[in-house]
């Protein structure tokens, strides 16, 4: 059905081509007649009004001395009249024909047309006597048809079916089906009658399958005079598939209206109210369900909105708590940092104390030993009354100078033991061409020793001068001179010196 417009377009294109060919043959009466008769045959089950126009034209074009041809046209015209519901005109034409004067071939067409006439008439008013008359003319048709012909075999299968011998009819139709199903017209006809057999057998699946095959073939041929869609609609109605039933009954009525087939229109419109009522009832039921669903969804939506509002408020509350926690965590981190710095300083201070206490006891012990040696030497000289030598020794400063040098050496060794990377890190704070290194014979020089004391926390110049035996001016000059060599900010240079080796020592601990 999705492609039916394409098949209708193919049929219309074919008719347009035939009309162009006919127009080109207007000067050749015989061939012009044949081409218009071909157009009529293509319109028969596509548009009855157009078919009537062209068979009427053929009636005018037929040679006056050809009685057989006039009879053929008269029978075709009667068939079209019975299709569009002009039964009086059709009956009049058929009554004018004398069957005794007809040959076998024309007689077969005469009986077939009469059978169709009564079938169409019977479907229009649903009176049994007309169906019976159609059956009688079908019997007469079987008497004149060649028994080997497809038309005879098909007509006999139909007669067998309507006589109630379904098994025999089924065998006959399936034999015909195997041989002729590739022909679209035969496929539509045979599958329709096979579906009737399955309907009588109450085989809904078989009935539905063959009706679908028949309807598909009718669509491909663009055959609007069909029974398949009407029966398909009723089949789906029985299955309570009202959507498809409504779709197919609309298709059946639409085809009948476009083809102007009276008995098909009556047939379709008689079933339409029943199917439409069931379809509308289903639509109404679905609408009620939809309304109920909308109400439920609306309540759910309201619940969701309320839930979202509550969640939003909770999220905002959590954000405030998180923000407060974040501020608290920052404060804790700052406190931890301060505690770590304090612990580091305490740890470093403790380490220095430990180192210096050990060295202090060692130096004190050493100085006690030296003082004892000096006392003994002085006592010995005094006992021997070596007063001049005693006076010279007491006047000499060599011992003081020697001890000061030893003090510096001890300080340098202890300090570098505590801060082995001090010299390199200190120079990293200076400009590249202003770095300070001790001589090979020294551990630290005066500048390094001053800033070593600053690193230990002794930043008072007075104390530094006293410890190093320098004047206050000398210490101040050294400090200023080195600050001027700083690679970075001079004001923070000494604070940076105080941070030398702090991180490494913390990591080591």
C-alpha positions as CSV (number, residue, x, y, z in Angstrom):
1,X,0.0,0.0,0.0
2,X,2.9,2.3,0.6
3,X,3.9,2.0,-3.1
4,X,0.3,2.0,-4.6
5,X,0.8,5.5,-6.0
6,X,3.7,4.2,-8.0
7,X,1.6,1.4,-9.5
8,X,-1.3,3.7,-10.3
9,X,1.2,6.0,-12.0
10,X,2.5,3.1,-14.0
11,X,-1.1,2.3,-15.1
12,X,-1.7,5.9,-16.0
13,X,1.6,6.2,-17.9
14,X,0.6,3.1,-19.9
15,X,-2.8,4.6,-20.7
16,X,-1.2,7.9,-21.8
17,X,1.1,6.0,-24.1
18,X,-1.8,4.1,-25.6
19,X,-3.7,7.3,-26.1
20,X,-0.7,8.9,-27.9
21,X,-0.4,5.8,-30.1
22,X,-4.1,5.9,-30.9
23,X,-4.0,9.6,-31.8
24,X,-1.2,8.8,-34.3
25,X,-3.5,6.1,-35.9
26,X,-6.6,8.3,-36.5
27,X,-6.2,8.0,-40.2
28,X,-6.2,4.2,-40.1
29,X,-9.7,3.3,-39.0
30,X,-9.1,-0.3,-38.3
31,X,-5.9,0.1,-36.3
32,X,-7.4,3.2,-34.5
33,X,-10.3,0.9,-33.5
34,X,-7.9,-1.8,-32.2
35,X,-5.9,0.8,-30.2
36,X,-9.0,2.3,-28.6
37,X,-10.3,-1.2,-27.8
38,X,-7.0,-1.9,-26.0
39,X,-7.4,1.4,-24.0
40,X,-10.9,0.2,-23.0
41,X,-9.5,-3.1,-21.7
42,X,-6.9,-1.3,-19.6
43,X,-9.7,1.0,-18.1
44,X,-12.1,-1.9,-17.3
45,X,-11.0,-2.4,-13.7
46,X,-9.3,1.0,-13.3
47,X,-12.0,3.6,-14.2
48,X,-15.4,2.4,-15.3
49,X,-16.5,5.8,-16.6
50,X,-13.4,6.0,-18.9
51,X,-14.0,2.4,-19.9
52,X,-17.6,3.3,-20.9
53,X,-16.3,6.3,-22.9
54,X,-13.9,4.2,-24.9
55,X,-16.2,1.2,-25.5
56,X,-18.8,3.6,-26.8
57,X,-16.1,5.1,-29.1
58,X,-15.3,1.6,-30.3
59,X,-19.0,1.0,-31.0
60,X,-18.9,4.0,-33.4
61,X,-15.6,2.9,-35.0
62,X,-16.5,-0.8,-35.5
63,X,-17.1,-1.7,-39.2
64,X,-20.9,-1.8,-39.9
65,X,-20.8,-5.1,-41.7
66,X,-19.0,-7.0,-39.0
67,X,-21.8,-8.5,-36.8
68,X,-19.4,-10.5,-34.6
69,X,-17.4,-7.5,-33.7
70,X,-20.6,-5.5,-32.9
71,X,-21.7,-8.4,-30.6
72,X,-18.4,-8.3,-28.8
73,X,-18.7,-4.6,-28.2
74,X,-22.3,-4.9,-27.2
75,X,-21.4,-7.6,-24.6
76,X,-18.5,-5.4,-23.3
77,X,-20.8,-2.4,-23.1
78,X,-23.4,-4.5,-21.2
79,X,-20.6,-5.6,-18.8
80,X,-19.6,-2.0,-18.2
81,X,-23.3,-0.9,-17.6
82,X,-23.7,-3.7,-15.0
83,X,-20.5,-2.6,-13.3
84,X,-21.5,1.0,-12.9
85,X,-25.1,0.1,-11.9
86,X,-27.0,0.8,-15.1
87,X,-28.7,-2.6,-15.0
88,X,-31.7,-1.7,-17.2
89,X,-29.4,-0.6,-20.1
90,X,-27.2,-3.7,-19.5
91,X,-30.3,-6.0,-19.5
92,X,-31.7,-4.3,-22.7
93,X,-28.4,-4.9,-24.6
94,X,-28.2,-8.5,-23.5
95,X,-31.8,-9.2,-24.5
96,X,-31.1,-7.9,-28.0
97,X,-28.6,-10.6,-28.6
98,X,-29.8,-13.9,-30.1
99,X,-27.6,-16.7,-28.5
100,X,-28.6,-19.2,-31.3
101,X,-26.9,-17.0,-33.8
102,X,-23.6,-16.9,-31.9
103,X,-20.6,-19.0,-32.5
104,X,-18.9,-21.0,-29.7
105,X,-16.4,-18.3,-28.8
106,X,-19.0,-15.5,-28.7
107,X,-21.5,-17.8,-26.9
108,X,-18.9,-18.2,-24.1
109,X,-18.5,-14.4,-23.8
110,X,-22.3,-14.1,-23.9
111,X,-22.8,-16.6,-21.0
112,X,-19.9,-15.1,-19.0
113,X,-21.3,-11.5,-19.4
114,X,-24.8,-12.7,-18.3
115,X,-23.2,-14.5,-15.3
116,X,-21.4,-11.3,-14.3
117,X,-24.5,-9.2,-14.9
118,X,-26.6,-11.3,-12.4
119,X,-23.7,-11.5,-10.0
120,X,-23.3,-7.7,-10.0
121,X,-27.1,-7.2,-9.7
122,X,-27.3,-9.7,-6.9
123,X,-24.5,-8.0,-4.9
124,X,-26.4,-4.7,-5.3
125,X,-29.6,-5.9,-3.8
126,X,-28.5,-9.1,-2.0
127,X,-31.3,-11.2,-3.5
128,X,-30.6,-14.9,-3.8
129,X,-32.5,-15.5,-7.1
130,X,-30.0,-13.3,-8.9
131,X,-27.0,-15.3,-7.5
132,X,-28.8,-18.5,-8.7
133,X,-29.3,-17.0,-12.2
134,X,-25.6,-16.2,-12.2
135,X,-24.8,-19.8,-11.4
136,X,-27.1,-21.1,-14.2
137,X,-25.2,-18.9,-16.7
138,X,-21.9,-20.2,-15.3
139,X,-23.1,-23.8,-16.0
140,X,-24.0,-22.8,-19.5
141,X,-20.5,-21.2,-19.9
142,X,-18.9,-24.5,-18.8
143,X,-20.8,-26.3,-21.6
144,X,-19.1,-24.2,-24.4
145,X,-15.6,-23.6,-23.0
146,X,-12.8,-26.0,-24.1
147,X,-12.1,-28.3,-21.1
148,X,-8.4,-27.8,-21.4
149,X,-8.6,-24.0,-21.2
150,X,-7.6,-22.0,-18.2
151,X,-11.0,-20.2,-18.2
152,X,-12.8,-23.6,-18.0
153,X,-10.6,-24.9,-15.2
154,X,-11.0,-21.7,-13.2
155,X,-14.8,-21.6,-13.7
156,X,-15.1,-25.3,-12.8
157,X,-13.1,-24.7,-9.6
158,X,-15.4,-21.8,-8.7
159,X,-18.5,-23.9,-9.4
160,X,-17.1,-26.8,-7.3
161,X,-16.4,-24.4,-4.4
162,X,-19.9,-22.8,-4.4
163,X,-21.5,-26.3,-4.7
164,X,-19.9,-27.1,-1.3
165,X,-17.2,-29.6,-2.4
166,X,-14.4,-27.7,-0.7
167,X,-11.8,-30.4,-0.8
168,X,-12.2,-30.9,-4.6
169,X,-12.2,-27.1,-5.1
170,X,-9.1,-26.8,-2.9
171,X,-7.3,-29.3,-5.0
172,X,-8.3,-27.7,-8.3
173,X,-7.4,-24.2,-7.1
174,X,-4.0,-25.3,-5.8
175,X,-3.2,-27.0,-9.1
176,X,-4.1,-23.8,-10.9
177,X,-2.1,-21.8,-8.3
178,X,1.1,-23.8,-9.0
179,X,0.8,-23.3,-12.7
180,X,-0.3,-19.6,-12.9
181,X,0.8,-17.7,-9.7
182,X,3.4,-15.8,-11.7
183,X,0.5,-14.1,-13.7
184,X,-0.6,-11.1,-11.5
185,X,-4.2,-11.3,-12.7
186,X,-4.4,-15.1,-12.0
187,X,-2.6,-14.7,-8.7
188,X,-5.1,-12.1,-7.5
189,X,-8.1,-14.2,-8.6
190,X,-6.9,-17.7,-7.4
191,X,-5.5,-16.5,-4.1
192,X,-8.9,-14.8,-3.4
193,X,-10.8,-18.0,-3.9
194,X,-8.3,-20.0,-1.9
195,X,-8.8,-17.5,1.0
196,X,-12.6,-18.3,0.7
197,X,-11.8,-22.0,1.2
198,X,-9.8,-21.3,4.3
199,X,-12.6,-19.0,5.5
200,X,-15.1,-21.9,5.2
201,X,-12.5,-24.1,7.0
202,X,-12.2,-21.5,9.8
203,X,-8.5,-21.3,9.1
204,X,-7.9,-17.7,9.9
205,X,-4.1,-17.8,9.2
206,X,-4.6,-19.3,5.8
207,X,-7.4,-17.0,4.9
208,X,-5.4,-13.9,6.0
209,X,-2.3,-15.0,4.1
210,X,-4.1,-15.6,0.7
211,X,-6.2,-12.5,1.1
212,X,-3.0,-10.5,1.6
213,X,-1.5,-12.1,-1.5
214,X,-4.6,-11.2,-3.5
215,X,-4.7,-7.6,-2.2
216,X,-0.9,-7.2,-3.0
217,X,-1.5,-8.4,-6.6
218,X,-4.5,-6.0,-7.0
219,X,-2.2,-3.1,-5.9
220,X,0.5,-4.1,-8.3
221,X,-2.0,-4.2,-11.2
222,X,-3.7,-1.0,-10.0
223,X,-6.9,-3.0,-10.0
224,X,-9.6,-0.9,-8.3
225,X,-12.5,-3.4,-9.0
226,X,-11.4,-5.8,-6.3
227,X,-12.9,-7.8,-3.4
228,X,-9.7,-8.5,-1.5
229,X,-9.6,-5.4,0.5
230,X,-13.2,-5.6,1.7
231,X,-12.7,-9.2,2.8
232,X,-9.3,-8.3,4.3
233,X,-11.0,-5.6,6.4
234,X,-13.7,-8.0,7.6
235,X,-11.0,-10.6,8.5
236,X,-9.1,-8.1,10.6
237,X,-12.4,-6.9,12.2
238,X,-13.0,-10.5,13.3
239,X,-9.5,-10.6,14.8
240,X,-10.4,-7.3,16.6
241,X,-7.5,-5.5,14.8
242,X,-9.7,-2.5,14.2
243,X,-6.8,-0.2,13.1
244,X,-6.1,-2.4,10.1
245,X,-9.7,-3.2,9.5
246,X,-10.5,0.5,9.3
247,X,-7.5,1.1,7.0
248,X,-8.5,-1.6,4.5
249,X,-12.2,-0.8,4.4
250,X,-11.3,2.8,3.6
251,X,-9.0,1.5,0.8
252,X,-11.8,-0.8,-0.5
253,X,-14.3,2.1,-0.6
254,X,-11.8,4.5,-2.1
255,X,-11.0,2.0,-4.9
256,X,-14.7,1.4,-5.6
257,X,-15.5,5.2,-5.7
258,X,-12.6,5.9,-8.1
259,X,-13.5,3.0,-10.3
260,X,-17.3,3.9,-10.0
261,X,-18.2,0.2,-9.4
262,X,-21.7,0.4,-7.9
263,X,-21.9,-3.1,-6.3
264,X,-18.4,-2.6,-4.7
265,X,-19.5,0.8,-3.3
266,X,-22.6,-0.8,-1.8
267,X,-20.6,-3.7,-0.5
268,X,-18.0,-1.4,1.1
269,X,-20.4,1.1,2.6
270,X,-22.5,-1.6,4.1
271,X,-19.5,-2.9,6.1
272,X,-18.0,0.6,6.9
273,X,-20.4,1.6,9.7
274,X,-19.7,-1.6,11.6
275,X,-15.9,-1.3,11.3
276,X,-16.0,2.4,11.8
277,X,-18.0,2.1,15.0
278,X,-15.6,-0.5,16.4
279,X,-12.6,1.7,15.3
280,X,-14.1,4.8,16.9
281,X,-14.9,2.9,20.1
282,X,-11.3,1.8,20.2
283,X,-10.1,5.4,19.6
284,X,-12.4,6.7,22.3
285,X,-11.2,4.0,24.7
286,X,-7.6,4.9,23.8
287,X,-8.4,8.6,24.3
288,X,-9.9,7.8,27.8
289,X,-6.8,5.8,28.6
290,X,-4.6,8.7,27.3
291,X,-6.5,11.2,29.4
292,X,-6.1,8.9,32.5
293,X,-2.4,8.5,31.6
294,X,-2.0,12.3,31.2
295,X,-3.6,12.8,34.6
296,X,-1.3,10.2,36.2
297,X,1.7,11.6,34.4
298,X,0.6,15.1,35.6
299,X,0.5,14.0,39.2
300,X,3.8,12.2,38.7
301,X,5.2,15.3,37.1
302,X,4.0,17.4,40.0
303,X,5.6,14.9,42.4
304,X,8.8,15.1,40.4
305,X,8.8,18.9,40.5
306,X,8.3,18.8,44.2
307,X,11.0,16.2,44.6
308,X,13.3,18.4,42.4
309,X,12.6,21.4,44.6
310,X,13.4,19.4,47.7
311,X,16.5,18.0,46.1
312,X,17.5,21.5,45.0
313,X,17.2,22.8,48.5
314,X,19.1,19.9,49.9
315,X,21.8,20.4,47.3
316,X,22.0,24.1,48.2
317,X,22.2,23.1,51.9
318,X,24.9,20.6,51.1
319,X,26.8,23.2,49.1
320,X,26.7,25.6,52.1
321,X,27.9,22.8,54.4
322,X,30.6,21.9,51.8
323,X,31.6,25.5,51.6
324,X,31.8,25.8,55.3
325,X,33.7,22.5,55.4
326,X,36.0,23.8,52.7
327,X,36.7,26.9,54.8
328,X,37.3,24.8,57.9
329,X,39.6,22.5,55.9
330,X,41.6,25.5,54.7
331,X,41.9,26.7,58.2
332,X,43.0,23.2,59.3
333,X,45.5,23.0,56.5
334,X,46.9,26.4,57.5
335,X,47.1,25.2,61.1
336,X,48.7,22.0,60.1
337,X,51.2,23.9,58.0
338,X,52.0,26.1,61.0
339,X,52.2,23.1,63.2
340,X,54.5,21.4,60.7
341,X,56.7,24.5,60.5
342,X,56.8,24.6,64.3
343,X,57.5,20.9,64.5
344,X,60.2,21.3,61.9
345,X,61.8,24.2,63.9
346,X,61.5,22.3,67.1
347,X,62.9,19.2,65.5
348,X,65.7,21.2,63.9
349,X,66.3,23.0,67.2
350,X,66.4,19.7,69.1
351,X,68.7,18.3,66.6
352,X,71.0,21.3,66.9
353,X,70.8,21.1,70.6
354,X,71.7,17.4,70.6
355,X,74.6,18.0,68.2
356,X,75.9,21.0,70.2
357,X,75.4,19.5,73.6
358,X,77.6,16.5,72.5
359,X,80.2,18.9,71.1
360,X,79.9,21.1,74.1
361,X,80.7,18.3,76.5
362,X,83.6,17.2,74.3
363,X,85.0,20.8,74.1
364,X,84.5,21.4,77.8
365,X,86.4,18.2,78.6
366,X,89.1,19.2,76.2
367,X,89.4,22.7,77.7
368,X,89.5,21.2,81.3
369,X,92.4,19.0,80.2
370,X,94.2,22.0,78.6
371,X,93.6,24.2,81.7
372,X,95.0,21.4,83.8
373,X,98.1,21.1,81.6
374,X,98.6,24.9,81.8
375,X,98.2,24.9,85.6
376,X,100.8,22.2,85.9
377,X,103.1,24.1,83.6
378,X,102.7,27.3,85.5
379,X,103.0,25.5,88.9
380,X,106.2,23.9,87.7
381,X,107.7,27.2,86.6
382,X,106.6,28.9,89.8
383,X,108.1,26.1,91.9
384,X,111.4,26.5,90.0
385,X,111.2,30.2,90.4
386,X,111.2,30.8,86.6
387,X,109.5,34.1,87.0
388,X,110.6,35.6,83.7
389,X,109.5,32.6,81.7
390,X,106.2,32.6,83.7
391,X,105.7,36.3,82.9
392,X,106.4,35.8,79.2
393,X,103.9,32.9,79.0
394,X,101.2,34.9,80.7
395,X,101.8,37.9,78.4
396,X,101.7,35.8,75.2
397,X,98.3,35.7,73.1
398,X,99.3,32.7,71.0
399,X,97.3,30.3,73.1
400,X,94.2,32.5,72.7
401,X,94.6,32.8,68.9
402,X,95.2,29.1,68.6
403,X,92.1,28.3,70.7
404,X,90.0,30.8,68.6
405,X,91.1,29.1,65.4
406,X,90.3,25.8,66.9
407,X,86.8,27.2,67.9
408,X,86.2,28.2,64.3
409,X,87.2,24.8,63.0
410,X,85.0,23.1,65.5
411,X,82.1,25.4,64.7
412,X,82.6,24.9,60.9
413,X,82.8,21.1,61.3
414,X,79.7,21.0,63.5
415,X,77.7,23.3,61.3
416,X,78.5,21.5,58.1
417,X,77.7,18.3,59.7
418,X,74.2,19.7,60.5
419,X,73.8,21.4,57.1
420,X,76.1,19.6,54.6
421,X,74.5,21.5,51.5
422,X,74.7,24.9,53.1
423,X,77.5,26.3,50.9
424,X,75.8,25.2,47.6
425,X,72.3,26.4,48.7
426,X,73.7,29.7,49.9
427,X,75.4,30.3,46.6
428,X,72.2,29.5,44.8
429,X,70.8,32.6,46.4
430,X,73.6,34.8,44.9
431,X,74.2,36.2,41.5
432,X,76.1,33.9,39.2
433,X,79.3,36.0,39.2
434,X,79.1,36.8,43.0
435,X,79.2,33.3,44.5
436,X,81.3,32.8,47.7
437,X,83.4,29.6,48.3
438,X,85.9,28.9,51.1
439,X,89.6,28.2,50.3
440,X,90.8,24.6,50.0
441,X,92.2,24.8,53.5
442,X,89.0,26.2,55.0
443,X,85.6,24.7,55.7
444,X,83.9,28.1,55.9
445,X,85.2,31.7,55.4
446,X,84.2,34.8,57.3
447,X,81.1,35.7,55.1
448,X,79.8,32.1,55.1
449,X,80.4,31.8,58.9
450,X,78.4,35.0,59.6
451,X,75.4,33.7,57.6
452,X,75.9,30.3,59.2
453,X,75.2,31.9,62.5
454,X,72.2,33.7,61.0
455,X,71.0,30.3,59.8
456,X,71.2,29.0,63.4
457,X,69.0,31.9,64.5
458,X,71.7,34.3,65.7
459,X,70.9,37.4,63.7
460,X,72.0,40.0,66.2
461,X,75.2,41.6,64.9
462,X,76.5,42.3,68.4
463,X,76.4,38.6,69.3
464,X,77.9,37.7,65.9
465,X,80.7,40.2,66.4
466,X,81.4,38.9,69.9
467,X,81.4,35.3,68.8
468,X,83.7,35.9,65.8
469,X,85.9,38.5,67.6
470,X,85.1,41.2,65.0
471,X,84.0,44.8,65.5
472,X,80.3,45.5,65.0
473,X,81.1,47.7,61.9
474,X,83.0,44.8,60.3
475,X,80.0,42.4,60.8
476,X,77.6,45.0,59.5
477,X,79.7,45.6,56.4
478,X,79.9,41.9,55.6
479,X,76.2,41.5,55.9
480,X,75.5,44.5,53.7
481,X,78.0,43.4,51.1
482,X,76.6,39.9,50.8
483,X,73.0,41.1,50.6
484,X,74.0,43.3,47.7
485,X,75.1,40.2,45.8
486,X,71.6,38.5,46.2
487,X,70.0,37.2,43.0
488,X,66.5,37.9,44.3
489,X,65.0,40.4,46.7
490,X,67.7,41.8,49.0
491,X,65.2,42.5,51.8
492,X,64.2,38.8,52.0
493,X,67.7,37.4,51.4
494,X,68.5,36.6,55.1
495,X,65.0,35.1,55.5
496,X,65.8,32.8,52.5
497,X,69.1,31.9,54.2
498,X,67.1,30.8,57.3
499,X,65.2,28.3,55.1
500,X,68.3,26.6,53.7
501,X,68.0,22.8,54.1
502,X,64.8,23.0,56.1
503,X,62.7,20.9,53.7
504,X,65.5,18.3,53.2
505,X,65.8,17.9,56.9
506,X,62.1,17.5,57.3
507,X,61.9,14.8,54.7
508,X,64.8,13.0,56.2
509,X,63.0,13.0,59.6
